[in-house]
């Protein structure tokens, strides 16, 4: 138990929240942190007038620090998207940077806005904003994708994920997801993988 966590949750006024997280470790302590994360998100994002802000991460960080679970933390990327105007607001607590492939081929990243949750008392977080334009492709993922290893102990890496997105950007999203999964599987050549793999794709029409 433990490992990756993801959620897609509609909010009011044509908004949606996407969450991808990775919990350190396994077993009961990791499961407790997943349950805490899930409950906090349910409470904070339940209701039509709910909105993402940095206080959500500050409060969650305090709660996880208070649990006093040694060497346990959560990396978390949370995105709120207004489906009408494309306004995208995000918080990234030490998670893998989200990849935003623009329609013109430019690549932007949704980088860290603070440290992983549960590590540092009093940690602060910054809410960042950008605009998702028609044709833009957003990719959220866990490190199980980029750290997928070959028999030669080489990692799949962010560069291969970026290349896959560029080469296949016009594919329907279900097909794109399947093809990235197949690329990782072929790269591993049967090598057992020690981590969960999570991939969330979104394209603005």
Rosetta blueprint (number, residue, H / E / L):
1 X L
2 X E
3 X E
4 X E
5 X E
6 X E
7 X E
8 X E
9 X E
10 X E
11 X L
12 X L
13 X L
14 X L
15 X E
16 X E
17 X E
18 X E
19 X E
20 X E
21 X E
22 X E
23 X E
24 X E
25 X E
26 X E
27 X H
28 X H
29 X H
30 X H
31 X H
32 X H
33 X H
34 X H
35 X H
36 X H
37 X H
38 X H
39 X H
40 X H
41 X H
42 X H
43 X H
44 X H
45 X L
46 X L
47 X L
48 X L
49 X L
50 X L
51 X L
52 X L
53 X L
54 X H
55 X H
56 X H
57 X H
58 X H
59 X H
60 X H
61 X H
62 X H
63 X H
64 X H
65 X H
66 X H
67 X H
68 X L
69 X L
70 X L
71 X L
72 X L
73 X L
74 X E
75 X E
76 X E
77 X E
78 X E
79 X E
80 X E
81 X E
82 X E
83 X L
84 X L
85 X L
86 X L
87 X E
88 X E
89 X E
90 X E
91 X E
92 X E
93 X E
94 X L
95 X L
96 X L
97 X L
98 X E
99 X E
100 X E
101 X E
102 X L
103 X L
104 X L
105 X L
106 X L
107 X E
108 X E
109 X E
110 X E
111 X L
112 X L
113 X L
114 X E
115 X L
116 X L
117 X E
118 X L
119 X L
120 X L
121 X L
122 X L
123 X L
124 X L
125 X L
126 X L
127 X L
128 X E
129 X E
130 X E
131 X E
132 X L
133 X L
134 X L
135 X L
136 X L
137 X E
138 X E
139 X E
140 X E
141 X E
142 X L
143 X H
144 X H
145 X H
146 X H
147 X L
148 X L
149 X E
150 X L
151 X L
152 X L
153 X L
154 X L
155 X E
156 X L
157 X H
158 X H
159 X H
160 X H
161 X H
162 X H
163 X H
164 X H
165 X H
166 X H
167 X H
168 X L
169 X L
170 X L
171 X L
172 X L
173 X H
174 X H
175 X H
176 X H
177 X H
178 X H
179 X H
180 X H
181 X H
182 X H
183 X H
184 X H
185 X H
186 X H
187 X H
188 X H
189 X L
190 X L
191 X L
192 X L
193 X L
194 X L
195 X L
196 X L
197 X L
198 X L
199 X E
200 X E
201 X E
202 X E
203 X E
204 X L
205 X L
